[in-house]
Amino acid sequence: MLQTLRSHDLIDLDPHTGDLRLAYPFTQAATKHRVRIQEHVLHALCAIDALGVADMYGTDVAISSRCHHCGASVRVETASEGKALRSVTPSGAAVWYDFAYHARAATSCCVAIAFFCSDEHRRHWLNDQMSGREGIGLTIDEALEVGRAIFGPVLVEGSSDIQT
């Protein structure tokens, strides 16, 4: 069953031990996207994953991350069990949603799906990339909706369509 989940890019395993390394949206490795869910702090693989956690679990979360361009703190808190935003600091924070999927999201698009302290910093970062990136800039509200669409249905009974 684990290999089936891995083949669908839903989890990843340590190649030497076979231990679980990640199960979207979470990873055991420290990332810059920390999600406080109730009394637990977990690491999300990317900004969209972090934003989708609240709706996935039907509870509010507090996200702390860093601007992918300058390293400034970005904080987001959800409301209405993850269906809305309570606060975003700084207020003009933005997200880059990268389309570069190659075999594993964790090692391709997730590395660039990130928070930025402003849309200006997102644009500066994008202009500094050696090769043109394909993706879209999102407001935090828009990014929350993408995260909800991806992760909201994950724990809903009967929502899985994985065939073994």
C-alpha positions in Angstrom: 0.0 0.0 0.0 2.8 2.5 0.8 4.4 1.9 -2.6 1.0 2.6 -4.2 0.7 5.9 -2.3 4.2 6.7 -3.3 3.5 6.0 -7.0 0.7 8.5 -6.8 3.0 11.1 -5.2 1.0 11.2 -2.0 3.9 10.2 0.3 7.6 9.7 0.0 9.8 7.1 1.8 13.4 7.2 2.9 15.2 5.1 0.2 17.5 3.5 2.8 15.1 2.7 5.7 11.7 2.7 4.0 10.5 5.2 6.7 7.9 7.7 5.9 9.5 11.1 5.0 6.5 13.1 4.0 2.8 12.8 3.5 1.3 15.8 1.8 0.9 18.5 3.1 3.4 17.6 5.9 7.1 16.6 6.0 9.4 15.5 8.8 12.1 17.8 7.4 12.3 21.3 8.7 10.9 23.8 6.2 10.3 27.5 6.4 6.5 26.9 6.4 5.5 26.1 10.0 1.9 25.4 10.8 0.5 25.5 14.4 -2.5 23.3 14.5 -4.0 23.2 18.0 -0.9 22.4 20.2 1.2 21.0 17.5 3.7 22.7 15.1 4.2 20.8 11.9 6.2 21.6 8.7 4.4 22.0 5.4 6.1 21.4 2.1 5.0 24.7 0.6 2.8 27.8 1.1 -0.3 26.2 -0.5 0.1 23.1 1.6 0.3 25.3 4.7 -2.8 27.2 3.8 -4.8 24.0 3.0 -4.2 22.4 6.4 -6.9 24.3 8.2 -9.7 23.3 5.9 -8.4 19.7 5.7 -8.7 19.4 9.5 -11.7 21.7 9.9 -9.8 23.8 12.5 -8.0 27.2 12.4 -4.2 27.3 12.1 -1.4 29.8 12.5 1.2 29.8 9.8 4.7 31.3 10.1 7.0 31.4 7.1 9.6 33.6 5.5 9.5 35.8 2.4 11.2 33.7 -0.4 12.9 36.8 -1.6 14.2 38.7 1.5 13.6 36.4 4.4 11.2 38.7 6.2 8.6 37.1 8.5 5.2 36.2 7.0 2.3 35.2 9.3 -1.1 34.0 8.4 -4.0 33.0 10.7 -7.2 31.4 9.5 -10.8 31.8 10.7 -14.0 29.9 10.2 -12.3 26.5 10.5 -9.9 27.3 7.7 -12.4 28.8 5.3 -11.3 32.4 5.7 -8.4 34.5 6.8 -8.2 36.1 10.3 -5.0 38.0 9.7 -2.1 38.3 7.3 1.2 40.0 8.3 2.4 41.9 6.4 -1.0 42.8 4.9 0.3 42.8 1.3 1.9 39.3 1.5 1.6 37.2 -1.6 2.2 33.7 -2.9 3.9 32.3 -6.0 2.2 29.1 -7.3 4.7 27.3 -9.5 3.6 24.9 -12.2 7.0 23.1 -12.6 5.9 19.5 -11.7 8.4 16.8 -12.5 7.8 13.3 -10.9 7.6 14.5 -7.3 5.9 17.8 -6.2 8.1 18.0 -3.1 11.3 18.3 -5.2 9.9 20.2 -8.1 7.1 22.7 -7.7 6.9 22.8 -3.9 10.4 24.3 -3.6 9.1 27.4 -5.4 5.5 27.6 -4.1 6.3 30.2 -1.5 5.1 33.2 0.6 6.5 36.7 -0.2 6.2 39.7 2.1 4.8 41.7 -0.9 3.8 41.3 -4.5 6.8 43.5 -5.3 9.2 41.0 -3.7 7.4 38.2 -5.6 8.0 40.0 -8.9 11.7 40.8 -8.0 12.3 37.1 -7.1 10.6 36.0 -10.4 12.7 38.4 -12.4 15.9 37.1 -10.8 15.3 33.5 -11.8 17.8 32.1 -14.3 15.2 30.4 -16.4 11.7 31.6 -16.8 9.3 30.0 -14.3 5.8 29.1 -15.2 3.2 29.8 -12.6 1.0 32.5 -11.2 1.1 35.2 -8.5 -1.7 34.9 -6.0 -3.0 37.0 -3.1 -3.2 35.2 0.2 -7.0 35.0 -0.2 -6.5 33.3 -3.6 -3.8 31.0 -2.3 -6.1 30.0 0.6 -8.8 29.0 -1.9 -6.3 26.9 -3.9 -5.1 25.2 -0.7 -8.7 24.5 0.3 -9.5 23.0 -3.1 -6.5 20.7 -2.9 -6.6 19.6 0.7 -10.1 20.3 2.0 -11.5 17.0 0.5 -8.5 14.9 1.7 -10.0 13.6 5.0 -13.6 13.5 3.8 -14.9 10.0 4.0 -15.3 8.5 0.5 -13.2 11.2 -1.2 -10.3 8.9 -2.2 -10.1 7.5 -5.7 -6.7 5.7 -5.5 -6.9 2.3 -7.0 -4.6 -0.4 -5.8 
